[in-house]
Amino acid sequence: MEPSLQQVGQAVKRLQWRHHREANRRLADIGLSIAQWDVLRNLHEHPEASLHALAELTFQTDQSMGTLAARMIDRGLLERVAGPGRAVRHRPTAEGERVRREGEAMMADVLRDTVGLLGAGERATLYRLLTAAAGE
């Protein structure tokens, strides 16, 4: 029997929920939440990203990203740097970069335990189907 749209949607949500739950559990060992690790990861991949761009990359509102960045600055994970014009950018501190690298290994383990169980061809198909469904 072919799964319904709701069943497929629920399966995607269950996998996402499993990733988030396990990622938050593991990242807590180094004092990070998944949201904080995602900010550090995105700053590593997009070093000149504005706060607005970071909000979009991490699926947050501008306001929540601003609040999160302020908390990360207070914890010594980020620092503010001057950008073009009046823009303010953020970059990881040495401590932020250290925990990003630790978190990266933890996140690789989380994904290895789920989508890593699929063969390379299956992962490629899953990626293609998910990006197509997301309109990317």
ChimeraX attribute file (.defattr): number of C-alpha atoms within 10 A of each C-alpha:
attribute: neighborCount
match mode: 1-to-1
recipient: residues
	/A:1	3
	/A:2	6
	/A:3	8
	/A:4	9
	/A:5	9
	/A:6	9
	/A:7	11
	/A:8	12
	/A:9	11
	/A:10	12
	/A:11	12
	/A:12	13
	/A:13	12
	/A:14	12
	/A:15	13
	/A:16	12
	/A:17	12
	/A:18	15
	/A:19	18
	/A:20	17
	/A:21	13
	/A:22	18
	/A:23	22
	/A:24	19
	/A:25	14
	/A:26	19
	/A:27	21
	/A:28	13
	/A:29	11
	/A:30	13
	/A:31	13
	/A:32	21
	/A:33	17
	/A:34	20
	/A:35	16
	/A:36	23
	/A:37	25
	/A:38	19
	/A:39	24
	/A:40	28
	/A:41	20
	/A:42	16
	/A:43	22
	/A:44	15
	/A:45	10
	/A:46	14
	/A:47	14
	/A:48	15
	/A:49	19
	/A:50	16
	/A:51	20
	/A:52	15
	/A:53	16
	/A:54	24
	/A:55	19
	/A:56	13
	/A:57	15
	/A:58	17
	/A:59	13
	/A:60	16
	/A:61	14
	/A:62	15
	/A:63	12
	/A:64	12
	/A:65	22
	/A:66	16
	/A:67	12
	/A:68	17
	/A:69	21
	/A:70	16
	/A:71	14
	/A:72	20
	/A:73	18
	/A:74	11
	/A:75	13
	/A:76	14
	/A:77	23
	/A:78	23
	/A:79	18
	/A:80	14
	/A:81	10
	/A:82	10
	/A:83	13
	/A:84	7
	/A:85	6
	/A:86	7
	/A:87	10
	/A:88	14
	/A:89	17
	/A:90	21
	/A:91	21
	/A:92	23
	/A:93	17
	/A:94	13
	/A:95	13
	/A:96	23
	/A:97	19
	/A:98	13
	/A:99	21
	/A:100	25
	/A:101	15
	/A:102	14
	/A:103	27
	/A:104	17
	/A:105	11
	/A:106	19
	/A:107	21
	/A:108	12
	/A:109	15
	/A:110	19
	/A:111	15
	/A:112	12
	/A:113	12
	/A:114	12
	/A:115	14
	/A:116	14
	/A:117	11
	/A:118	13
	/A:119	10
	/A:120	11
	/A:121	9
	/A:122	13
	/A:123	14
	/A:124	12
	/A:125	12
	/A:126	14
	/A:127	12
	/A:128	13
	/A:129	12
	/A:130	13
	/A:131	11
	/A:132	10
	/A:133	9
	/A:134	8
	/A:135	7
	/A:136	7
